């Protein structure tokens, strides 16, 4: 049957799936069974396919899918004992012990003598008894905590301890269930009204335990407490309470949304109502918090943060953006109320220094989540209507609100910001307000002017019309807040040429003077943090100039002042710090032009970008050393930990780029790891832009190659490194990134079986095998080295045992290649495989007619490691089968083994010993006679 015919025949696909299952290739088997299910019309055949696929999912530890497939098989044939047993196993792993017990009991009734069924019944009985005992003991503890908390005469300290114990109990499933069943939510409702902050915090943390990963409890709690209560707690003045309430709502959102995604089966969960009503209610209340004057600044920032995380789609592959459209329809103008608030004016809700930046991020996320021009046009229209509504009103305050809104839009969805900026009269009002005598008016206008200069066309307009104005403000204003902002405007315009040395806007030395003033502001601790943050904004633009970079890294006080600012409460500085560090480390992407194209451009008198001499690698390396000495790693680690919308994906990408530059030199990696850099890189590799993920993963690879991974990533963290490394095994990545990922995975695979299992589970083996065919010698060799460590796992050994592939042949051929590193890796893999799976030895002669020559060459090699691997392979083959031993002894291998067994110069003791073992085995088989035997025979000759 041809391949195309086979793929159209469900029976053939099923058989292929069975073969792959026996060989241990579970993913391959799943693919075959899935294809067969699409082709088959027979209900009976489909039931068998679902049952088989369920067995695969059990092996892959995907217990939800295993249970679903087994249930589908039982829907067709309730008497299918195999399917029922598999569902019982899945239920057991999912913790649904009662349902598992019912299925196992039915299996035992159908086949009473089946030992596996009886064993499972006993296991489940013991687990159910243990769970019951835990529930009983937990119930007593819960009742004790409740009594103490409800006792008005109890001391505050005792009540606080009881509340903290309740938090601990809620983190265990048995404790959480008992708290919930004993009307614990009503008690928690009372605790939330306590005047003691510690009691309120404990109540919120207990609710986190109850809601985590549990949809039904979460829905009940939302309905019981009401969103008004939770939003009121989050909007309170205490920042720690506000953050705890924000975390609780985040957990609630996750529990509800995950519940909607998961395919739910089983009578207990099937009756749950759709949680979308609760989700919409939660979002509505968050939107109502936006313009409310009763909500604190930190509480409003928390609400914005929740909207950023929960509303836009996590992946653009998901076609449903209805939640975003609903939020825009119901709440865009409420969000713009926050964006347009000028804190210095009396009207408007209370804000923090981070509120406007958080609003920009939220507006940007909502706009980016729109799918069509019609949706984007509606967003633009709503923003323009809001700006026009305020700008057209009488009075300066309304116009300031309009300009502030435009400023926030320019920092967020810049296309929308530019459209509002181009509305009649807006730009003229900005220019005229810059000359106002009122500091607040000036500040709002100058900030809008700075954000407007972001686009090239806008920058050229302001260069022509606004530079003189900004210079005037910088020189003549008596207010530092205005001067520093005017300075940033000049910095932004002065950097319009980027890193191109030949495209500078201002006269020679002007950027250095601006940078010097920025550093002076930055180090002046008497200035408010917002003013110092603007000085970092200025440096973010000016550090495109290599002279500025050099001066900045030499100024240790300025560096440390910037790092302290990065660790502060003002999150809006994060992107400016990240951008400045990217410039100082030259970790931005630079496309090197084709030399021929450069010559053509010169001939045609076209502009050719020039690199500054101080951007040469030697200068960059010195700057990296200075940054490390000043404490850059601890600053980056603190930046990663920030829970704020200001830590955008673009900001994360900057941090990942800087980390990659810092670990470029091998001698610096230990410093980065010691200061927490390894830990910080793990989240950067998963939550980032596509480019940022790759940069962070490559930095992790470099650390894993040269550091002890168990020290660099202690405990469970080492398992989190595997997935980012595997993401580098992609055609979209460079060969260097492929190579470093393979090297890092080789190190991990050599540590423990659990790590090898993690690599296998993440489907890395087929990718690694693919790189074993790569043309580049280093990549090919590193992939083979990685496979050498992975074959210690039984699952990988089974791949080599499976028939119908050339895996074994490839290893034999690579053992005869000229590349020493590749030969060592391939021969080492063969040595381990033939030791662990002796039946593979008999297949070696069938791989290639040159197998004997290849192994003899290994034995004769002058390289000790190759000789050692060769003699181990020969020993394994001789121990496996007598016929193989005969073939080997009949060849020149006997003479080579005899020489090696004698030892001597260049022959290590282990090699000599193994060679002697080979000869002893040949004697044991009777293929050759021992030396003593020969001498004895010689003495008795007539």
NUGU-187158 format. One record per residue (C-alpha): residue in one letter; x, y, z. Coordinates in steps of 0.2 Angstrom, whole numbers, plus 2048, in hexadecimal, padded with zeros to 3 digits. Layout:
BEGIN
AXYZ
...
! end
This chain:
BEGIN
X800800800
X8078117FB
X80981F808
X7FB829800
X7EF81A801
X7F4816812
X7F0828818
X7DE825811
X7DB81481A
X7D581682C
X7DA80382F
X7EC806829
X7EE816833
X7E880D842
X7F57FF840
X80280C83D
X7FD81484E
X7FE803857
X80F801850
X815812856
X80D80F867
X8177FF869
X826808864
X823816871
X81F824865
X80F82A86E
X80E83B864
X810831854
X802825859
X7F683385E
X7F983B84D
X7F482A844
X7E582784F
X7DF83984C
X7E1837839
X7D882683A
X7C982E844
X7C783B837
X7C682D829
X7BB820832
X7A8820831
X7A681083C
X7A181384E
X7A9803854
X7B980784C
X7B9819852
X7B6813864
X7C6808863
X7D081785C
X7CA82286A
X7CF814876
X7E081286F
X7E382586E
X7DE826881
X7EC81A885
X7F882687C
X7F2835885
X7F482B896
X807828891
X80883A88C
X80183F89D
X7F3849895
X7E58428A0
X7D784E89B
X7D9848889
X7DB83688E
X7CB836898
X7C183F88A
X7C783287D
X7C3823889
X7B282B88C
X7AE82C879
X7B381A877
X7A7815886
X79982087E
X79981386F
X79D803879
X79A80488C
X7A07F388E
X7B27F7887
X7BC7F2897
X7CC7F9890
X7C580A88D
X7BD80A89E
X7CD8058A6
X7D681389D
X7C98208A3
X7CB81A8B5
X7DE81D8B4
X7DB82E8AD
X7CE8328BA
X7DB82D8C7
X7E88388C1
X7DC8478C0
X7D78448D2
X7C583F8CE
X7C78308D9
X7B482C8DB
X7B282B8C9
X7C28218C7
X7BC8148D4
X7AB8128CB
X7B480E8BB
X7C18028C3
X7B37F98CC
X7A97F68BC
X7B97F08B3
X7BC7E38C2
X7AA7DE8C0
X7AC7DA8AE
X7BD7D28B0
X7BE7CC8C2
X7CF7C38C0
X7D87D28B8
X7E67D68C4
X7E87E88BD
X7D67EC8C0
X7D87E58D2
X7E87EF8D5
X7E07FF8CF
X7D07FC8DA
X7DC7FA8EA
X7E68098E6
X7D68148E4
X7CE80D8F4
X7DE8128FD
X7DE8238F5
X7CC8268F9
X7CE82190B
X7DE82D90D
X7D483B905
X7C5838911
X7D1838920
X7D984891A
X7C8850918
X7C384B929
X7D3852931
X7D2862926
X7C086592B
X7C486693D
X7D287293A
X7C787D92F
X7B987D93D
X7C788294A
X7CC89193F
X7BA89693C
X7B689694F
X7C58A1953
X7C28AE945
X7B08B094A
X7B48B295C
X7B38C595F
X7BB8C3970
X7CB8BA968
X7DB8C4968
X7DF8CD957
X7F08C3957
X7E78B3959
X7DA8B794B
X7E88BC93F
X7F18AC942
X7E18A293F
X7DE8AC92F
X7F08A8929
X7ED89692D
X7DD897922
X7E889D914
X7F388D916
X7E4882916
X7DD889907
X7EC8858FC
X7E88728FF
X7DA86B8F5
X7D2863904
X7D387290E
X7CC87D901
X7BE8728FE
X7BA871911
X7BB884913
X7AF886904
X7A387990A
X7A288091C
X79B891916
X7AD898916
X7A98A5909
X79D8AD915
X7AA8AE922
X7B78B5916
X7AA8C2911
X7AA8C8923
X7BD8C8924
X7BE8D3915
X7B58E191F
X7C28E092D
X7CC8EF932
X7DC8E5934
X7E68E4924
X7EE8D3928
X7DC8CB92A
X7D68D3919
X7E68CD910
X7E48BB917
X7D28BB912
X7D78C0900
X7E58B2900
X7D98A5906
X7CD8A98F7
X7DC8A78EC
X7DE8968F2
X7CC8928F0
X7CB8988DE
X7DB8928D7
X7D88868C9
X7C68838CE
X7B888A8C3
X7A88858CD
X7AF88C8DE
X7B489C8D5
X7A389F8CD
X79B89C8DE
X7A78A88E7
X7A48B68DA
X7918B58DC
X7938B48EF
X79E8C28F2
X7998CD8E3
X7A68D78D9
X7A18E78E2
X7A98E18F2
X7B98DA8E9
X7BB8EA8DF
X7B98F58EE
X7C78EB8F7
X7D28ED8E8
X7CE8FF8E7
X7D39028F9
X7E190E8FE
X7ED900904
X7F88FA8F6
X7FC8E98FD
X7E98E58FF
X7E68EC8EE
X7F38E18E6
X7ED8D18F0
X7DB8D58E9
X7E28D78D8
X7EB8C68D9
X7DA8BE8DF
X7D18C58D0
X7DF8BF8C4
X7DD8AE8CB
X7CA8AF8C9
X7CC8B48B7
X7D78A58B4
X7CC8998BC
X7BD89F8B2
X7C68A08A1
X7CF88F8A3
X7BE8878A8
X7B788E897
X7C588788D
X7C6876895
X7BB86888E
X7B186389D
X7AA85189F
X7A28488AE
X79284B8B7
X7998568C5
X79F8638B9
X7948628AA
X78686B8B3
X79087B8B6
X78988B8AE
X7948948A1
X79F8A08AB
X79F8AE89D
X7918B88A8
X79D8B98B7
X7AC8BE8AB
X7A28CC8A4
X79C8D28B5
X7AE8D28BB
X7B48DC8AC
X7A58E88AD
X7AA8EC8BF
X7BC8EF8BB
X7B78FB8AD
X7AC9048B9
X7BB9068C5
X7C49118B7
X7BC9228B9
X7B691F8CC
X7BD92C8D8
X7BB9208E6
X7C89148DF
X7DA9178E5
X7E89198D8
X7F09088DC
X7DF9008DB
X7DC9078CA
X7ED9028C4
X7E88F08C9
X7D88F18C0
X7E18F68B0
X7EE8E88B2
X7E08DB8B3
X7D88E28A3
X7E88E189A
X7EB8CF89F
X7D98C989D
X7D18D288E
X7DC8D087F
X7DE8BF877
X7ED8B587D
X7F08B086B
X7EB8B885A
X7E78A6854
X7D78A785F
X7CA8AF853
X7BF8B5862
X7C38C7867
X7B18CA86D
X7B78CE87F
X7C28DC878
X7B48E386E
X7A88E287D
X7B58EC888
X7B78F987A
X7A58FB879
X7A18FC88B
X7B1904892
X7BC90D886
X7B691E88B
X7B891989D
X7CB91489A
X7CD925891
X7C792E8A0
X7D69278A9
X7E192B89A
X7DB93D89A
X7DD9408AC
X7EA94E8B1
X7EE94A8C3
X7F295C8C7
X7E19628C3
X7D39608D0
X7C79558C5
X7CA9438C1
X7CE9328CA
X7DE9308D5
X7EC9298CB
X7FE9238CE
X80D9268C4
X80A9168BB
X7F89198B6
X7FA9228A5
X80791589F
X7FC9078A5
X7ED90F89B
X7F991088B
X7FC8FE88C
X7EA8F988E
X7E5904880
X7F38FC875
X7EE8EA87A
X7DB8EE875
X7E08F6865
X7EC8E8860
X7DE8DB863
X7D38E2856
X7D18D8846
X7CA8E3839
X7CB8F5832
X7B98F7837
X7BD8F3849
X7CD8FE849
X7C390C841
X7B690B84F
X7C490C85C
X7CB91B854
X7BA924853
X7B6921865
X7C892886A
X7C693785E
X7B493B865
X7BA93B877
X7C9946873
X7BE952869
X7B1952876
X7BD959883
X7C7964877
X7B896D871
X7B2972882
X7B598388A
X7C3984897
X7D597F897
X7D39708A2
X7C8967895
X7D696A888
X7E3964893
X7D9954896
X7D8952883
X7EB954880
X7EF94888F
X7E493B886
X7ED93E876
X7FD93C87F
X7F892B887
X7F2925876
X80392986E
X80B91E87B
X7FF910877
X7F690D866
X80191A85E
X7F791A84D
X7E891F857
X7F292C860
X7F9934850
X7E7935849
X7E193E859
X7F1949858
X7EC94E846
X7DB95484B
X7D8967848
X7E0972855
X7E8964860
X7FB96785B
X7F997A85B
X7F297986D
X80196E872
X80D97A86B
X805989873
X803981884
X81597E884
X818990886
X80B992894
X8109998A5
X80698B8AE
X81297C8B2
X80496F8B1
X7FF97689F
X81197689A
X8149648A1
X80595C898
X80A965887
X81C961888
X81994E88B
X80D94E87D
X81A956872
X827949877
X81B93A873
X816942863
X82994285D
X82992F85D
X82492E84A
X83193483D
X825940834
X81F947845
X83294984B
X83695383B
X82795E83E
X82D961850
X83F96384B
X83A971840
X82D97984B
X83097485D
X843972860
X845985864
X83698486F
X83D975879
X84E97D87A
X84698D881
X83C98388E
X84C979893
X856989895
X84A99589C
X83D98B8A6
X84098D8B9
X83697C8BC
X84196C8BC
X8319628B7
X83096C8A7
X84396D8A3
X84595A8A5
X837957899
X83D96488C
X84E95B88D
X84694A889
X83E95287A
X84E959874
X856947877
X84993F86D
X84B94A85E
X85E949860
X85E93685E
X85493684E
X86292F845
X86291F850
X873916850
X87891D83F
X888927843
X886932833
X874937837
X874942846
X867950848
X87195C853
X882963853
X892959859
X89295886C
X88095E86E
X87A94C872
X88894A87F
X88295A888
X870954888
X87694388F
X88094C89C
X8729568A2
X8679468A2
X87393D8AE
X87494C8B9
X86194C8BB
X8619398BD
X86D93A8CC
X8649498D4
X85A9408E2
X8529508E7
X84794F8D7
X8379468D7
X8389348D0
X82D9398C1
X83A9468BC
X84893A8BE
X83F92E8B3
X83E93A8A5
X85193C8A6
X8529298A2
X84692C894
X85293888D
X86192C88E
X85691E886
X857929876
X868931878
X87192087B
X86F91C868
X87F927868
X88F91C86C
X89792B874
X88992D880
X88991A884
X89B91B888
X89992A894
X88A92389C
X8929128A1
X8A191B8A8
X8959258B4
X8929178C1
X8879238CC
X87B9268BD
X87A9138B9
X87690F8CB
X86991D8CC
X8619168BD
X8619048C4
X85990B8D4
X84C9138CA
X8489038C1
X8458FB8D2
X83A9098D8
X82690A8D9
X8269148C9
X8249068BB
X8239138AD
X8369138AD
X8389018A8
X837903895
X843912895
X8509088A0
X84E8F9895
X851904885
X86090D88C
X8688FC891
X8648F5880
X86D903878
X87C903884
X87E8F0881
X87B8F186E
X86F8E3870
X8638EA862
X8628E2851
X86E8E9844
X86D8E3832
X87E8E382B
X87D8EA819
X8838E080A
X8958E7806
X8908E77F3
X8808F17F7
X88A8FD801
X8969017F3
X8879037E7
X87F90F7F3
X88F9197F4
X8909197E1
X87E91F7E0
X88192C7EE
X8749247F9
X87692580C
X87F917814
X87D914827
X88E915830
X89290D841
X89A91784E
X8AC911853
X8A7910865
X899903860
X8A78F685C
X8A68E6865
X8B58EA871
X8AC8FA877
X89C8F1879
X8A58E3884
X8AC8F088F
X89B8F8891
X8948E8896
X8A18E58A4
X89D8F78AB
X88B8F38AB
X88D8E38B5
X8988EB8C1
X88B8F98C4
X87E8EB8C8
X8748EA8B8
X86E8D88BB
X8658DC8CC
X85C8EA8C3
X8568DF8B5
X8518D28C1
X8468DF8CA
X83F8E58BA
X8398D38B5
X8308D18C6
X8258E18C3
X8138DD8C2
X80D8EC8B8
X8068EF8A6
X8168FA8A4
X8208EA8A3
X81A8E8891
X8208DB885
X82B8E887C
X8338EB88D
X8358D9890
X83E8D787F
X84A8E5884
X84E8DC895
X8518CB88B
X85C8D487F
X8678DB88D
X8688CB896
X86E8C2886
X87C8CF884
X8818CD896
X8838BA894
X88D8BC884
X89E8BA88D
X89F8AA895
X8A98B18A4
X89A8BD8A8
X88C8AF8A9
X8908AA8BB
X88D8BC8C1
X87D8BD8B7
X8778AC8BF
X87D8B18D1
X8728C18D0
X8628B88CB
X8648BA8B8
X8608A88B4
X8508A88BE
X84A8B98B6
X84D8B28A4
X8418A48A6
X8318AE8A6
X8398B9898
X83A8AA88D
X8278A688E
X81F8B8890
X8278C3883
X8278C8871
X82C8BA865
X83D8C2863
X83E8C5876
X83A8B2879
X8488AD86E
X8558B9876
X8508B3887
X8518A1882
X8628A387A
X8698AC88A
X86289C894
X86B891888
X87C89A88A
X87A89989D
X87588689C
X884882891
X89288989D
X88A8898AE
X88487A8B8
X87187B8B4
X86D8748C6
X8758838CE
X8708908C1
X85E8898C1
X85B8818D2
X84C8768D7
X83D8758CB
X8448848C1
X84F8798B7
X8408718AF
X8398828AA
X84988489F
X845876893
X83787D889
X84088E885
X84F88487F
X845879874
X83C88886D
X84E88D865
X84D87C85B
X84488584D
X84888A83B
X84489C83F
X85289C84B
X86589E846
X87088F845
X87A897854
X86A89785E
X866885859
X87888085E
X87788886F
X866880872
X86C86F86E
X87C871879
X871877888
X865868886
X87485C885
X879863896
X86786189D
X865850896
X87484A89F
X86E84F8B0
X85F8448B4
X8528398AD
X8448458B2
X84C8528A7
X84E846899
X83B84289B
X83785589B
X84185788A
X838848883
X82784E889
X82A85F881
X82C856870
X83E85B86D
X84484A867
X83E84B855
X84585D854
X85685785B
X85684884E
X853855840
X86385F845
X86D84F844
X86B851831
X871863832
X87F868825
X888873832
X89486783B
X89386F84C
X87F86F84C
X87F85D846
X88C857853
X883860861
X87285885D
X87B84785D
X88284B86E
X871850874
X86A83F86E
X879836876
X87283C887
X860839883
X86282787F
X864824891
X851825891
X84781588D
X83B81F882
X849825876
X851813876
X84080D870
X841818861
X85181085C
X8497FF85F
X83B803853
X83D7FB842
X83B805831
X847813835
X859818832
X85D81E844
X86A811848
X871812836
X874824838
X87E821849
X889814841
X88D81F832
X89082E83D
X89D823847
X8A7823837
X8A7835833
X8B6840833
X8AF84D83F
X8B6847850
X8A984F85B
X89B847850
X8A4836851
X8A5837864
X89383B866
X88D82E85A
X898820860
X893825872
X88182386E
X884812866
X88E80C875
X87F811881
X87280A875
X87A7F9873
X87D7F8885
X86B7FC88A
X8627F387B
X86D7E4876
X8617DF868
X8677EE85F
X8787E685D
X8717D9850
X86A7E7845
X87B7F0844
X8827E5835
X8727E982B
X8747FC82C
X8837FD820
X8907F2818
X89E7FD820
X8997FA832
X8A87EF836
X8B47FC82E
X8AC80A838
X8AE801849
X8C07FB845
X8C480D841
X8BE812852
X8C880485A
X8D880B851
X8D581D854
X8E282785D
X8D5830866
X8D3827877
X8C082C879
X8BC825867
X8C681586B
X8BC81387C
X8AB815873
X8B0808866
X8B67FB871
X8A67FD87C
X89B7FA86C
X8A57EB867
X8A37E4879
X8907E7879
X88F7DE868
X8997CF86D
X88F7CD87D
X87E7CE873
X8817C0867
X88E7B3863
X88B7B5850
X8907C7852
X89F7C285C
X8A47B684E
X8A37C3841
X8AD7D084B
X8BB7C384F
X8BC7BD83D
X8C17CF838
X8D07D983D
X8C77DE84D
X8CF7CF855
X8E17D5852
X8DC7E7858
X8D47E1868
X8E37D686C
X8EF7E586A
X8E37F0875
X8E17E3882
X8F47E3884
X8F47F5889
X903800886
X906812881
X8F781C87D
X8EA80E882
X8E1812892
X8DD80589F
X8CA80589C
X8CD802889
X8D97F488D
X8CD7EB899
X8BE7EC88E
X8C97E587F
X8CE7D688A
X8BC7D488F
X8B87D287C
X8C57C587A
X8BF7BC88A
X8AE7BB882
X8B57B4872
X8BD7A787C
X8AD7A3885
X8A47A1875
X8B279586F
X8B67A0860
X8C87A2866
X8D3799872
X8DB7A1881
X8EE7A4881
X8F079788F
X8E678B884
X8F178E875
X90178B880
X8FA77B887
X8F5774876
X90677986F
X90F76E87D
X90675E87A
X90975E867
X91274E862
! end
